[in-house]
Amino acid sequence: MAARRHGHATGLLATNVPRNTVADQLKSLPEHLLMARKLTADRWNAAVEVYQEIPPLLPVPELPGATMSPREQRLFAEAYDERLKAYRAKYAKLLPEE
């Protein structure tokens, strides 16, 4: 799990080149979907929901090639925390509180 600082998931902040970081993570999505499909219906439903939310998060025409500014990092962390809270509320059995 990502390290937390000031209530935010700091391990998810773009301290590397966002384009490279996201590209590396996107490569594993099909594997995670297939794994969720083999498990419970709850896991499959959660995986599908999260998977469908990814495309709108990817900026057009491409992800930034530089690190995010401190302001962008803060906004990203706040948005991430907000989504995680919503997922925890909806999928409490799958995402217990830390």
C-alpha positions in Angstrom: 0.0 0.0 0.0 1.2 3.5 -0.7 2.8 5.5 2.1 0.6 8.2 3.5 1.5 11.8 4.4 -0.9 14.6 5.4 -3.8 12.2 4.8 -2.9 11.5 1.1 -1.6 8.5 -0.7 1.8 10.0 -1.4 3.1 6.7 -2.9 0.9 7.4 -5.9 2.2 10.9 -6.5 4.0 11.3 -9.8 7.6 11.6 -8.7 8.7 10.0 -11.9 7.6 10.8 -15.5 3.8 10.2 -15.4 3.8 8.8 -18.9 6.2 6.1 -17.9 4.6 5.3 -14.6 1.1 5.0 -15.9 2.2 3.0 -19.0 3.9 0.5 -16.7 0.7 0.1 -14.6 -1.6 -0.1 -17.6 0.3 -3.1 -18.9 -0.9 -5.2 -15.9 -4.7 -4.3 -16.2 -5.7 -7.3 -18.3 -4.0 -9.7 -15.9 -5.8 -8.1 -13.0 -9.1 -8.3 -14.7 -8.6 -12.0 -15.5 -7.6 -12.7 -11.9 -10.7 -10.9 -10.6 -12.9 -12.9 -13.0 -11.7 -16.1 -11.5 -12.5 -14.9 -8.0 -15.8 -13.8 -6.5 -18.5 -11.8 -8.2 -17.8 -8.9 -5.8 -14.2 -8.7 -7.0 -15.3 -9.0 -10.6 -17.8 -6.2 -10.2 -15.3 -3.9 -8.5 -12.6 -4.6 -11.1 -15.0 -3.8 -13.9 -16.1 -0.6 -12.3 -12.5 0.6 -11.7 -11.4 -0.5 -15.2 -14.2 1.5 -16.8 -13.2 4.7 -14.9 -9.6 4.6 -16.3 -10.0 6.0 -19.9 -11.4 9.4 -18.8 -8.5 9.9 -16.5 -5.9 9.7 -19.3 -5.4 13.2 -20.7 -5.5 13.9 -24.4 -3.4 13.8 -26.5 -1.1 12.1 -24.0 0.1 11.9 -20.5 2.6 14.6 -19.3 6.2 13.8 -19.9 7.3 15.7 -16.8 6.5 15.4 -13.1 3.5 17.1 -11.7 3.8 20.4 -9.9 3.2 20.4 -6.1 -0.3 21.8 -6.7 -1.1 19.0 -9.3 0.3 16.4 -6.9 -2.0 17.7 -4.1 -5.0 17.8 -6.4 -4.2 14.3 -7.6 -3.8 12.9 -4.1 -7.1 14.5 -2.9 -9.0 13.1 -5.9 -7.4 9.7 -5.3 -8.4 9.7 -1.6 -11.9 10.7 -2.6 -12.3 7.8 -5.0 -10.8 5.4 -2.6 -13.3 6.5 0.1 -16.1 5.9 -2.4 -14.8 2.4 -3.3 -14.4 1.5 0.4 -18.0 2.5 1.0 -19.2 0.5 -1.9 -16.8 -2.5 -1.5 -16.2 -2.5 2.2 -15.5 -6.3 2.3 -12.8 -5.9 -0.4 -11.2 -2.7 0.8 -11.0 -2.6 4.6 -9.9 0.6 6.3 -6.2 0.9 7.0 
